[in-house]
Amino acid sequence: MRLHTIGRQSGRERIAILGYQPDGDNLVTVAMNGWGEGDPKWWLNLKANPDATVELKGETRLVRARAADDEEAARLFNLFPGNAPFVAARATKTPVVVLEPRAPGSA
């Protein structure tokens, strides 16, 4: 997916290409900074302004981001079966990000 956020410092649109898994109407991804330390900039941007836009093949969605709580994150990591990097990320408490649908014009 292509995730469009607003830069927390610049106020300009930023785009990140991320892997994801669907969970009902939600999209789920993991806030990994490649293999580097710290949170990725797209996640820092979403923490500052959780409203975003996601481009998927053939559609665009308005979403609102949030971090899954520990119990939910444990369930959501199972959406990524057999993927060792995600399992390792969970062990380090890397945030699981839930992108929930939002209505146009909602704040």
TAKA-V26210 format. One record per backbone hydrogen bond with DSSP energy under -1.0 kcal/mol. NH is the residue of the N-H (numbers start at 1). CO is the residue of the C=O. E is the energy in kcal/mol with one decimal. If there is no record, write none. Layout:
# TAKA-V26210
((NH CO E) (NH CO E))
This chain:
# TAKA-V26210
((2 55 -2.1) (3 16 -3.4) (4 53 -3.4) (5 14 -2.7) (7 12 -3.3) (11 7 -1.8) (14 5 -2.7) (16 3 -2.2) (18 1 -2.5) (21 28 -2.0) (23 26 -2.7) (26 23 -1.9) (27 99 -1.9) (28 21 -2.8) (29 97 -2.2) (31 95 -2.8) (32 30 -2.3) (36 33 -2.8) (44 40 -1.9) (45 41 -2.7) (46 42 -1.9) (47 43 -2.4) (48 44 -1.6) (49 45 -2.4) (52 63 -2.6) (53 4 -1.8) (54 61 -2.9) (55 2 -2.7) (56 59 -2.9) (59 56 -1.9) (61 54 -3.0) (63 52 -2.6) (64 100 -2.4) (65 50 -2.4) (66 98 -1.6) (68 96 -2.8) (73 69 -3.1) (74 70 -2.0) (75 71 -1.4) (76 72 -2.8) (77 73 -2.3) (78 75 -1.1) (79 76 -2.2) (80 77 -1.6) (83 80 -1.4) (87 83 -1.7) (88 84 -2.8) (89 85 -2.3) (90 86 -2.2) (91 87 -1.5) (93 90 -1.7) (94 89 -2.3) (97 29 -2.8) (98 66 -3.1) (99 27 -3.2) (100 64 -2.8) (102 62 -2.0) (106 103 -2.1))
